[in-house]
Amino acid sequence: MNSFLLTFLYFLAAIAVVLVGLVIFELLTRKYKDWEEINANNTAVALSIAGKIIGTCIILTFSILENDTILETVVWGLFGLLLQFVAYFLFELLTPRFSVETQLKERNTSVGIISFAVSVGLAFVIGASIT
């Protein structure tokens, strides 16, 4: 297949996986609506969402490098998203002194930075494990 066409198809597949992830994360967030908070200039939520987008793209990068087809890349990308969702719930569970969602809604930038780091850091681990 032509390299330009293949690159374009991977690009479209990546956009689809990222959009699926964003929609599901929006549904999982119970205390606020991501894009409403971003529109209201909530930096903490923006950092959290940016981490999820970058994290998903990191996973997709590893997936492209390790797989031979776009379908395999998408399947591994979706599996990586599933693991990111698990990380999202674990982050909330492992911070019993406060609610991550509440802190993000209340514009706690420190929590936004940690949320960003959790998403990106675990994306490297998830991505590196793709074989």
Rosetta silent file (secondary structure, phi, psi, omega in degrees, C-alpha in Angstrom):
SEQUENCE: MNSFLLTFLYFLAAIAVVLVGLVIFELLTRKYKDWEEINANNTAVALSIAGKIIGTCIILTFSILENDTILETVVWGLFGLLLQFVAYFLFELLTPRFSVETQLKERNTSVGIISFAVSVGLAFVIGASIT
SCORE:     score description
SCORE:     0.000 S_00000001
   1 L     0.000  145.720  178.313    0.000    0.000    0.000 S_00000001
   2 L   -56.752  133.210 -177.539    1.186    3.523   -0.709 S_00000001
   3 H   -59.516  -37.893 -179.924    3.027    4.966    2.338 S_00000001
   4 H   -66.717  -42.759  178.832    1.056    8.211    2.212 S_00000001
   5 H   -65.291  -43.201  179.844   -2.260    6.374    2.133 S_00000001
   6 H   -61.628  -43.521  177.472   -1.181    4.051    4.946 S_00000001
   7 H   -60.411  -43.277  179.377   -0.105    7.019    7.075 S_00000001
   8 H   -63.100  -40.400  179.464   -3.451    8.704    6.447 S_00000001
   9 H   -67.242  -40.299  174.545   -5.332    5.531    7.440 S_00000001
  10 H   -62.563  -39.606  177.253   -3.321    5.212   10.673 S_00000001
  11 H   -59.067  -47.873  178.847   -4.073    8.885   11.313 S_00000001
  12 H   -63.897  -40.718  178.561   -7.813    8.286   10.891 S_00000001
  13 H   -63.152  -41.320  179.688   -7.668    5.194   13.090 S_00000001
  14 H   -64.184  -43.347  178.370   -5.845    7.138   15.809 S_00000001
  15 H   -60.393  -42.342  179.930   -8.407    9.924   15.719 S_00000001
  16 H   -62.279  -44.560 -179.251  -11.204    7.356   16.034 S_00000001
  17 H   -65.945  -42.584  178.533   -9.589    5.657   19.042 S_00000001
  18 H   -61.560  -44.248  179.789   -8.886    8.997   20.749 S_00000001
  19 H   -63.975  -41.254  176.555  -12.485   10.126   20.184 S_00000001
  20 H   -58.821  -45.784  179.534  -13.857    6.840   21.555 S_00000001
  21 H   -60.715  -44.077 -179.119  -11.673    7.329   24.631 S_00000001
  22 H   -64.616  -39.692  178.742  -12.799   10.914   25.138 S_00000001
  23 H   -64.598  -44.409 -178.622  -16.461    9.982   24.849 S_00000001
  24 H   -67.549  -42.304  177.142  -16.091    7.141   27.354 S_00000001
  25 H   -60.922  -37.820  177.707  -14.095    9.286   29.789 S_00000001
  26 H   -62.160  -39.756  178.997  -16.812   11.946   29.522 S_00000001
  27 H   -70.350  -32.199 -179.559  -19.401    9.302   30.421 S_00000001
  28 H   -75.671  -25.544 -179.587  -17.288    8.034   33.328 S_00000001
  29 L   -77.878  116.928 -173.198  -16.897   11.501   34.813 S_00000001
  30 L   -97.102  -27.277 -169.715  -19.868   11.942   37.118 S_00000001
  31 L   -95.219   -7.551  177.938  -19.277   15.265   38.889 S_00000001
  32 L  -162.839  169.343  175.353  -18.718   17.524   35.879 S_00000001
  33 L  -106.458  121.594 -173.181  -18.679   17.629   32.097 S_00000001
  34 H   -50.030  -54.002 -172.273  -15.148   17.747   30.734 S_00000001
  35 H   -72.754  -27.252  173.281  -15.702   20.123   27.839 S_00000001
  36 H   -66.232  -42.106  178.849  -17.890   22.484   29.854 S_00000001
  37 H   -66.567  -40.318  177.974  -15.097   22.774   32.438 S_00000001
  38 H   -64.433  -42.033  177.662  -12.479   23.300   29.735 S_00000001
  39 H   -62.605  -28.549  178.103  -14.672   25.966   28.161 S_00000001
  40 L   -88.090   14.058  175.576  -14.860   27.609   31.609 S_00000001
  41 L    67.931   36.295  178.204  -11.035   27.747   31.680 S_00000001
  42 L   -86.426   99.150 -176.515  -10.572   24.944   34.229 S_00000001
  43 H   -63.682  -36.155 -179.702   -6.861   24.184   33.874 S_00000001
  44 H   -60.835  -47.060  178.834   -7.006   21.162   36.194 S_00000001
  45 H   -67.083  -40.109  178.555   -9.575   19.403   34.008 S_00000001
  46 H   -60.163  -41.580  177.154   -7.719   20.465   30.853 S_00000001
  47 H   -62.953  -43.132  179.850   -4.518   18.872   32.195 S_00000001
  48 H   -61.394  -46.371  179.500   -6.376   15.687   33.044 S_00000001
  49 H   -66.894  -40.816  178.013   -7.927   15.465   29.563 S_00000001
  50 H   -59.506  -40.711  177.517   -4.621   16.344   27.888 S_00000001
  51 H   -61.975  -38.410  179.060   -2.998   13.471   29.757 S_00000001
  52 H   -68.127  -41.540  178.407   -5.659   11.096   28.505 S_00000001
  53 H   -64.854  -50.217 -179.716   -5.234   12.275   24.898 S_00000001
  54 H   -63.490  -42.294  178.774   -1.437   12.093   25.027 S_00000001
  55 H   -59.035  -44.448  178.166   -1.581    8.773   26.877 S_00000001
  56 H   -62.792  -41.787  179.270   -3.844    7.264   24.235 S_00000001
  57 H   -66.560  -35.104  175.590   -1.553    8.527   21.477 S_00000001
  58 H   -62.774  -46.227  178.544    1.496    7.032   23.218 S_00000001
  59 H   -60.099  -44.308  179.177   -0.238    3.667   23.376 S_00000001
  60 H   -63.833  -36.584  177.856   -1.183    3.956   19.696 S_00000001
  61 H   -59.845  -50.575  177.273    2.417    4.841   18.796 S_00000001
  62 H   -59.938  -39.264 -178.491    3.723    1.654   20.393 S_00000001
  63 H   -64.458  -42.252  177.452    0.893   -0.264   18.772 S_00000001
  64 H   -62.224  -41.617 -178.352    1.771    1.040   15.300 S_00000001
  65 H   -68.171  -29.300 -173.467    5.409    0.125   15.835 S_00000001
  66 H  -100.499  -12.133 -175.275    4.617   -3.424   17.022 S_00000001
  67 L  -117.526  159.005 -174.563    1.738   -4.472   14.758 S_00000001
  68 L   -96.360  -17.212 -176.326    1.422   -5.160   11.067 S_00000001
  69 L  -129.815  160.118  176.900   -2.101   -3.974   10.378 S_00000001
  70 H   -65.042  -38.597  179.188   -4.311   -1.036   11.163 S_00000001
  71 H   -60.486  -45.624  177.354   -6.858   -3.405   12.688 S_00000001
  72 H   -60.538  -40.120  178.667   -4.276   -4.796   15.135 S_00000001
  73 H   -61.460  -44.694 -179.995   -3.262   -1.243   15.988 S_00000001
  74 H   -65.581  -43.209  179.901   -6.874   -0.284   16.721 S_00000001
  75 H   -60.833  -48.146  178.743   -7.475   -3.421   18.810 S_00000001
  76 H   -65.582  -35.669  176.597   -4.355   -2.761   20.914 S_00000001
  77 H   -62.859  -42.114  178.316   -5.284    0.919   21.130 S_00000001
  78 H   -68.617  -37.394  176.233   -8.725    0.030   22.478 S_00000001
  79 H   -64.666  -40.361  175.763   -7.202   -2.455   24.918 S_00000001
  80 H   -60.788  -39.359  175.692   -4.830    0.300   26.059 S_00000001
  81 H   -60.871  -43.058  178.088   -7.857    2.553   26.577 S_00000001
  82 H   -57.006  -44.575  178.584   -9.443   -0.122   28.736 S_00000001
  83 H   -66.211  -33.976  175.702   -6.313   -0.168   30.889 S_00000001
  84 H   -65.096  -37.443  176.762   -6.393    3.643   31.062 S_00000001
  85 H   -63.777  -41.429  176.866   -9.976    3.411   32.358 S_00000001
  86 H   -59.837  -44.534  179.329   -8.789    0.972   35.025 S_00000001
  87 H   -61.214  -38.678  178.928   -6.041    3.451   35.968 S_00000001
  88 H   -58.463  -47.259  179.792   -8.660    6.220   36.176 S_00000001
  89 H   -69.873  -37.622  178.264  -10.682    4.232   38.724 S_00000001
  90 H   -65.052  -39.559  178.492   -7.580    3.140   40.651 S_00000001
  91 H   -59.369  -44.468  178.038   -6.396    6.751   40.919 S_00000001
  92 H   -65.662  -42.703 -178.248   -9.732    7.697   42.466 S_00000001
  93 H   -66.948  -36.968 -175.158   -9.701    4.620   44.724 S_00000001
  94 L   -86.825    6.583  174.366   -6.123    5.120   45.912 S_00000001
  95 L  -120.569   69.186 -173.175   -6.717    8.708   46.999 S_00000001
  96 L   -70.343  -15.961 -178.564   -9.151    8.125   49.865 S_00000001
  97 L   -75.673  -18.783  178.205   -8.467   11.496   51.511 S_00000001
  98 L  -156.129  161.181  176.146  -10.154   13.358   48.667 S_00000001
  99 L   -89.943  122.924  178.504  -12.154   12.813   45.505 S_00000001
 100 H   -58.995  -46.984 -179.173  -10.058   13.333   42.388 S_00000001
 101 H   -58.737  -43.686  179.449  -13.147   14.350   40.419 S_00000001
 102 H   -62.922  -44.334 -179.605  -14.173   16.887   43.055 S_00000001
 103 H   -63.668  -39.607  176.902  -10.672   18.351   43.182 S_00000001
 104 H   -64.846  -43.953  178.480  -10.532   18.649   39.387 S_00000001
 105 H   -61.031  -36.072  179.942  -13.956   20.335   39.335 S_00000001
 106 L   -83.431   12.550  172.770  -12.729   22.726   42.039 S_00000001
 107 L    69.705   30.782  178.013   -9.784   23.665   39.784 S_00000001
 108 L   -77.596   98.437 -176.304   -7.049   22.027   41.854 S_00000001
 109 H   -62.273  -33.856  178.114   -4.203   22.264   39.346 S_00000001
 110 H   -59.372  -43.096  177.916   -1.959   20.025   41.463 S_00000001
 111 H   -67.795  -36.908  175.916   -4.435   17.168   41.096 S_00000001
 112 H   -60.733  -41.017  178.720   -4.691   17.932   37.375 S_00000001
 113 H   -65.599  -43.767  178.934   -0.911   17.615   37.041 S_00000001
 114 H   -64.747  -41.366  177.503   -0.884   14.300   38.909 S_00000001
 115 H   -60.338  -43.828  176.049   -3.783   13.038   36.781 S_00000001
 116 H   -57.407  -48.120 -177.688   -1.839   14.037   33.661 S_00000001
 117 H   -64.285  -39.734  178.346    1.261   12.219   34.951 S_00000001
 118 H   -61.898  -47.316 -178.657   -0.694    9.066   35.809 S_00000001
 119 H   -63.315  -47.363 -177.398   -2.206    8.901   32.308 S_00000001
 120 H   -71.634  -45.190 -179.011    1.036    9.593   30.468 S_00000001
 121 H   -60.326  -47.400  179.623    3.268    7.518   32.740 S_00000001
 122 H   -69.298  -27.240  176.316    1.052    4.448   32.585 S_00000001
 123 H   -61.947  -38.172  176.940    0.664    4.889   28.825 S_00000001
 124 H   -64.810  -40.846  178.780    4.405    4.283   28.451 S_00000001
 125 H   -65.969  -46.602  179.020    4.143    1.114   30.545 S_00000001
 126 H   -61.684  -48.884 -178.704    1.078   -0.090   28.639 S_00000001
 127 H   -60.826  -43.670 -178.583    2.616    0.790   25.293 S_00000001
 128 H   -65.714  -22.662 -178.710    5.946   -0.855   26.049 S_00000001
 129 L   -86.568   -7.143  179.444    4.160   -4.078   26.965 S_00000001
 130 L   -70.446  126.381 -179.717    2.427   -4.364   23.584 S_00000001
 131 L  -128.880    0.000    0.000    3.915   -7.283   21.683 S_00000001
